[in-house]
Amino acid sequence: ETGVTQTPRHLVMGMTNKKSLKCEQHLGHNAMYWYKQSAKKPLELMFVYSLEERVENNSVPSRFSPECPNSSHLFLHLHTLQPEDSALYLCASSQGQGASYEQYFGPGTRLTVT
Amino acid sequence: GNSVTQMEGPVTLSEEAFLTINCTYTATGYPSLFWYVQYPGEGLQLLLKATKADDKGSNKGFEATYRKETTSFHLEKGSVQVSDSAVYFCALSRGDKIIFGKGTRLHILP
């Protein structure tokens, strides 16, 4: 248990659906991250929030829309996804933003797009 | 650009065997280096790190030494256990970001 929870753990959605992934951290951290983990590929950083402000957006398609309403919660809103978006989506948090701060990861949401 | 290359898996060993997972990196400047571990059904956890050349990171019996001359950060453990079965990620810092390798899956047989 790392103090970072993600719901749902598994999600199957059609290409026309709209769904949201939720992440919550109980560590009092100020930075939160979304990563995409695909088989046989490096972990891809998607978004970074620091003090609820988005500080990084790594050329992610607009069908992924993040939201950070407060420092404890992070959402990833999904709409009109493609089958290649099927992956494990990991949320992480850290005390501050930057590589010198250890990131704590949630267990991930396994997303399947049909 | 900055990148990490680690050995392809899966790696399968018997319990109590010696483990080495190779990792080499390409970077400008002097990055920090990390090993993360992902146990089945869980997110990544920091296993160990080293912040400068010749530093040795260690945790839970695992070790890795920051070798600037060979740009390597190989992960080693003297005697693996079944509970070490997981995916291991080598990573480096680039500015404010962490760049991860593709991961190496490790299976330990009883």
Interface residues (C-beta under 8 A of the other chain):
Chain A: T2 V4 Q6 K40 K41 P42 L43 L45 V48 E56 L90 C91 A92 Q97 G98 A99 S100 E102 Q103 Y104 F105 G106 P107 G108
Chain B: V4 P31 S32 G41 E42 G43 L44 Q45 L46 F89 S93 R94 G95 D96 K97 I98 I99 F100 G101 K102 G103
